[in-house]
Amino acid sequence: MFQHVVLLKFGRTASGLDRQHVVASIESLAVTAPGVNSLSVFTNVGDSAGNFDVIVQISTLSEADYLRYHASAEHDIVDAAITPYVDSRSAIQYVDA
């Protein structure tokens, strides 16, 4: 499996509703985006300074499926919808057995 893990940090002005919108938008990719085998979204429950607020884990069957997902219109729409609320983003991709 090819894994794509994203960490997001909300901007200071992102309201509770904005944060819910971001999570719901990302979760919609599980059923709309091509190539996605599974998608999980986790939100931080702690208050430690410097922590990220959201983790997204997307599994695809191959790197080719990941690239198809990443290039999709569905990905671009969600990316544009959440960008105003996100201050920073970090990601890794890896292959597991």
C-alpha positions as CSV (number, residue, x, y, z in Angstrom):
1,M,0.0,0.0,0.0
2,F,1.1,3.5,-0.7
3,Q,0.5,5.9,2.2
4,H,0.0,9.7,2.1
5,V,0.0,11.4,5.5
6,V,-0.7,15.1,5.9
7,L,-0.5,17.3,9.0
8,L,-2.4,20.6,9.1
9,K,-2.3,23.5,11.5
10,F,-5.2,25.9,11.5
11,G,-4.8,29.6,11.3
12,R,-5.5,31.6,14.5
13,T,-8.7,33.0,13.0
14,A,-10.2,29.6,12.0
15,S,-13.5,29.3,13.9
16,G,-15.0,26.0,15.2
17,L,-17.3,26.0,12.2
18,D,-14.3,26.6,9.8
19,R,-12.5,23.6,11.4
20,Q,-15.6,21.4,11.0
21,H,-15.8,22.5,7.4
22,V,-12.1,21.5,6.8
23,V,-12.6,18.1,8.3
24,A,-15.8,17.4,6.4
25,S,-14.3,18.6,3.1
26,I,-11.3,16.2,3.6
27,E,-13.6,13.3,4.6
28,S,-15.6,13.8,1.4
29,L,-12.5,12.7,-0.6
30,A,-13.0,9.1,0.6
31,V,-16.0,8.8,-1.7
32,T,-15.4,11.3,-4.4
33,A,-11.7,11.2,-5.3
34,P,-10.3,8.5,-7.6
35,G,-7.6,6.1,-6.4
36,V,-8.4,6.4,-2.7
37,N,-8.5,3.0,-1.0
38,S,-9.1,4.4,2.5
39,L,-9.0,7.8,4.2
40,S,-8.9,8.7,7.9
41,V,-9.0,12.1,9.5
42,F,-7.8,12.6,13.1
43,T,-8.0,15.8,15.1
44,N,-5.7,16.8,17.9
45,V,-7.3,16.7,21.4
46,G,-4.3,18.2,23.2
47,D,-3.4,21.8,23.7
48,S,0.4,21.5,23.4
49,A,2.1,24.4,21.7
50,G,3.4,23.5,18.3
51,N,1.2,20.5,17.7
52,F,-0.6,20.2,14.4
53,D,-4.4,20.2,14.5
54,V,-5.3,17.5,11.9
55,I,-3.8,14.4,10.5
56,V,-5.0,12.9,7.3
57,Q,-4.0,9.4,6.2
58,I,-4.8,8.3,2.7
59,S,-4.1,4.8,1.5
60,T,-3.9,3.9,-2.2
61,L,-3.0,0.6,-3.8
62,S,0.0,2.1,-5.7
63,E,1.9,5.3,-6.3
64,A,0.1,5.6,-9.6
65,D,-3.2,5.6,-7.7
66,Y,-1.8,8.3,-5.4
67,L,-0.7,10.4,-8.3
68,R,-4.2,10.0,-9.9
69,Y,-5.8,11.1,-6.6
70,H,-3.4,14.1,-6.2
71,A,-4.1,15.3,-9.8
72,S,-7.8,14.9,-9.5
73,A,-10.3,17.8,-9.7
74,E,-11.8,16.5,-6.4
75,H,-8.4,17.0,-4.7
76,D,-8.1,20.5,-6.1
77,I,-11.6,21.5,-5.0
78,V,-11.0,20.4,-1.4
79,D,-7.5,22.0,-1.4
80,A,-8.9,25.3,-2.5
81,A,-11.8,25.1,0.0
82,I,-9.5,24.4,3.0
83,T,-6.5,26.6,2.2
84,P,-8.0,29.8,3.7
85,Y,-8.2,28.1,7.1
86,V,-4.8,26.4,7.2
87,D,-1.6,28.1,8.3
88,S,0.8,25.3,7.7
89,R,0.9,21.9,6.1
90,S,3.4,19.0,6.2
91,A,3.2,15.6,4.4
92,I,5.1,12.4,3.8
93,Q,4.5,9.5,1.5
94,Y,5.7,5.9,2.2
95,V,5.1,2.4,1.2
96,D,4.1,-0.3,3.7
97,A,3.9,-4.0,3.2
